[in-house]
Amino acid sequence: MSSNLQAIEQKQDVSSGRPHRAVRWRLLALTFLTTGVVVYLFANLLAINGMNIAEYVLLPLFTVLFSWIAFSFWTASYGAILASRNPPQAKPEQPGEAKPSTAPLSQTAVLMPIYNESPTSVFAGLQAMLISLSATGQQGSFDFFVLSDTTDPDIWLEEERTWAQSVAENGSQPRVFYRRRPKNTSRKAGNIADFCSRWGSDYECMIVLDADSVMEGETLVEMVRRMDADPQIGILQVPPTPVNRLSMFARLQQFASRFYSDIFIRGFCSWANFDSNYWGHNAIIRVKPFIEHCGLPVLPGKAPLGGEILSHDFVEAALMARAGWKVVLANDLEGSYEECPTTLLDFAKRDQRWCQGNMQHIRLIFSEGFRPVSRLHLTMGAMAYLSAPLWLAFMVLSAISVWMDGPPQPGTISWAAGASVIFLVTMALLLLPKLWSMLALFRQPARLQDFGGWENVVSSVALETLASIIVSPIMMLFHTRFVLTTLAGQKVHWNAQQRGEGSISLGEALLVYGPHTVAGIVATILVGYLAPALLFWFFPVVFGLIFSVPIAMILGSVNMGQRLAQQGLLLIPEEIIAPEVLRYQQQAIEAAENNQSQIDRDKLFDSVLTDPAFYTLHRNILLATDSNVAAPASTIKAVAEIVKTEGPIAVSKEQRRTILSDAEAMKSLHIQVRSQLKLNRSALTT
């Protein structure tokens, strides 16, 4: 990894704004040209039997949807051209040791916001990064902050205990701090804002992670080097690679991201330039301008479209760019990892949260002072979900249009021929980027082995393409429901994400995907009766819907995912040769699981009341982080009585959370329990 800014500019073509403006105009011209030609063919197709009212709506709807496909295609195609000129280098078979560097770096905070996560997983990732960073010799330039918004009192206590163990094992460099907020105002954005208000002035930059993020030490160091080399960069985003998951659905996501993303990201950088985007994690941010310019507005009106902004990252990038700072995507940096949902249902749940946040972006697209590219980012975020009901409306209107026109005249083939051409062009624009990625890889035999060899690559691409086609209509119905419920005013509860491996039972699949199956059957009957000429074109859609129950169960299966891995399918380089930081992470997880001294989570409240060291740790954290909140006297009295008569295990979670937040109440309970233990021991001895 080079720290030379000239190499960065050569990689991203950022030495001048003119080349990027030229790329933007070329992409727009190609998008408009492609869209214009296909829309012209579509208009002629609709006019064969004269335009009916449904077709007058279909034409502009198709124009919007196809232009989105065309823009994505040309972005990927331009990225493929750039990749052919400057292909990524193959990784060595055995990762070498990092070379320590003593060049001074700006003091940087690494933030890991967490919310009811597994402390074992969180601190295993943290431990891996600490080891990897220490190998660079730059650990003194970094401080780590575990910023907890956890509401579950038992997980909260486990976080404190695991943090204390981590500090005892790793020493003082890099320093690792822990803080829990009593109230998780504004969710993750508020968590980061709280850090900035308390400790932000002590740091030039902050690296924001997610609870499942892991980054190599050299990547962390290089991010800071680049910020130091160019003081105008406000945000530098490093694309994360999904890893570590085993289910078929997760491995499909991992393969698609790892295999296709290079050309899309290169194409994106070619027109985004210094107006790139921020994805909320695995990015470095300059603290002072972030504090000054990236405070999130409260949207007028009621939630879900009003109130606090939920998807904060795109908005913060737009605010940073509006203030004149560069927002850069470091498309050449690797060593940035995350984890992805393991089942289709978990994926949909995450999308429901994102949908509500991205729908709010519609109200910000025309905000004063935003740069044109920032407006495009916000539009793309909204269209990621709005496109689903638009495609559904397009299909419904298509069936109505054909029904209104009546059956085609005998011997008429122009309609079928025209529809075939438009269908083939659309599919070509959707699928050709996958071919571009394959061609780019086949030019690099060394990298080809990172994905299991050419035969496995071809089979994996075919499998991923088939799965995408089948899953798309299922997600279309999910996204349509999410958009409509959001517009109807239904708020989404942002609960902790399911990050571990999971499966879906037949009962759960029937409950969740039964409506999809019914919708697929009803659609097949209606199309077959009203517009049988469209039944062939609707087959890929209704097939995925009708068989959504078994599809969801197969995709969520870890066994199926592992069978494919044994056959060499859907492999990514990180599975063939695991990077050191991921090996460190796995070793830390195994060590924690094998630790016989660990106390069961549901017994930690009892432990903090009986163990003086644990009690002192908890009390000191409360007082040191200004997290002490007085509990109501009635609650203190009730809990004291429950502990006395039934024991700590009988205290409810709500009561635990309230008492744990009050240092004086905890002191009183600790003394009470310790005194009772002494009395019990005395009684036993006598």
Steps between C-alpha positions, in 0.01 A plus 500: 500500500645829396470817700595717206217740421601504134425127484157567647428767241616275219275223630193720524584749226453783748782730395248717321125543509477523121547129419223412743264759362570357156424149626174622650392653171597186309307276737197727487516513121526121473219456753268740314591351163440141613180595678377703205548216253331238718216733600444570129472124436267465798279786380472338157411171668223665700366676190444180301135484606472865593585649839256431782489679834719240674767537233512878545606430860730214402718708271634755755521228762716285273714802415588560867568135575704429189711814538602375846609168350687675218690730737608206715609307191715781361653565842603134523620495139722804553630339818583187300702711255694654790556156651643370172747790494605465862409153634519433875807315612481139616555440869801292605422142594622557855441843652827651612558676827417868509802729489496735797511868407605781731373791288281710733125490449220723620336382819198294398205353687353169381131487590297182531135583575310197630137429587406173673771312310690190605792629712700191405476583129553873547814465711636217285497736204652772717771263624587405142539865401716574804740217411510599133553867583780424746690328219518834314682679782238779489275387783587808707316722250167327557247483782204262481156587636228241553188720506211301640132579455404161641166478680514136614647514855658156481678578171605833655671324789662252263635792296662653808654172611630418151643849458685475832647165396607648165676793665677269745624279215606772254653766718488873435589529130278544319272619777151350502219698662145392578194720546129418521235768446206489743266594214569421136375830356514516117638146480843458336519860376431622853758258638767644270385856578533429874860387447575814297360730768694328780832400350503610135726800559781263604523340154569612146314205349262223598455164333138387528430126509194281537464232765600235243780702337859376492785689334865410450753711689673611180167614360431709811845655475468570127166672552660743744798551269268603220313743723832650609623521138191690383359732769196574279358147534205506738389136462689206353291186457661158461268244333433212742510137385236264648665195663465227764146384432413143400137476381426474129336843495791664681755334273307621194527855635868459583581367153297766319657782699855371465474401133294779343571801720837596350364621166198671658714683757753606236219627281344678798828671585541609138205737527465558875861624543519712819120495538492135595288346774520376858352162595490548876793277597853395400577863424724772642361847571672828584347587837499882502311555172269211586403675824466837328307398190341155539245555772186326382183708460169389648253471214166679548197283553445168669695179458562295296560762225556778752694530823850364552691389191553126522740430210755758600804404291393631154381823661825552692698450178280756322547749785877449500515554122276806525752655739774459238673189638594200288309176542712222350452129437832315540425233242857367504514420873430149625504356850152633582240243606144466625240226536168463316154357587486123479134452403266670257279603793787667689597675176143627460484620862816703450363640174181607675701719736706640215189558290345733754823695532556524125143611439574804716772591250231596249434809712870594494574462127430866432657635818674832461869483417531127437730413212342334193679169559384497863143543377557204270623287791186583699283422198674167447445410865128567471470326162656184646160449663260707289594296193322195649145643503572666165593164343196339657280777360667453161416129494141554613446773239658279233245227570215754498628648173511162324155413635359832374651444153351153479666189352750554215372449147586165334832516320614814687855457624613863528389534864684186612809596304505853641446377854780247456744767385422728794519210745834383361649850506387549861641164609824572315547825691434319828722198433789632290676659802533148640670400173728804521610386847574151369699633204699729727587206723587262218771745393671440836569127548655553844188673636278241332623242751383727784145408397565128450601487131313582180260202508384585850476868410272432202281268707489746790398791276228285341372394844506855637319631190229237529457571871476875432225447244303277738544723805425832323117464492500394867693812596281708266195414711692563824622840378158594366348428839774694678450805278121497533503453878755780534286734288201397710680620813603169656827534691766230513659398830877490462584192704837328522597317184519121486867452416557134576423200284135406499252294308130526429252230599215382281246664727679835493549475123128433447409794724738745330491381140149358483368834369768495229386153393135607490593812304693291247213254450239777468722692255547188286125436484414862421767543234413164346134601481522870412824521302629151410747652255694634801517173693839408353646840593360477852637151565830607670300723735222261600738203533699671777181605678321165480800307633617769745456273805744223395727761338532692827572181695768384254667841490513520880659155534857486633525140381419605143752782521770260617418245232551766237830599662617138491423498127710815456197721429447861616855512635664833578872562556450545875365143521793349312770684697358681801663839569692515825254740664212257435707213640568707812126567529413130477767411756360760740146361460621145565700611804194677645278198438753268669546729800374294794496800734226677306178557694165433335343823381184454708713473818697821449259718699548268795877514441520881494320509836717234666844549340674813642734529200217481248289744703790746522560474126136573423482792744819657368376480140172671596676786676787542252271524197229724654252217453365501853121544503308499827230232525154572644482432872208263448702288258797486738276388784324239287824354367654485848199301622512261203874441550443436870212255460555336161856580399648711216384254234138604564561868413347587162712630213337842515575524872857380446562765237365774726698390806823440306489864385497632859840481674358568848219247461755241388717581802208446734403171331861381496533563875165330562592187302851477645359533852247227432777273370701557818199419713439182301865393542483571873187291529670211319808509725292499817 
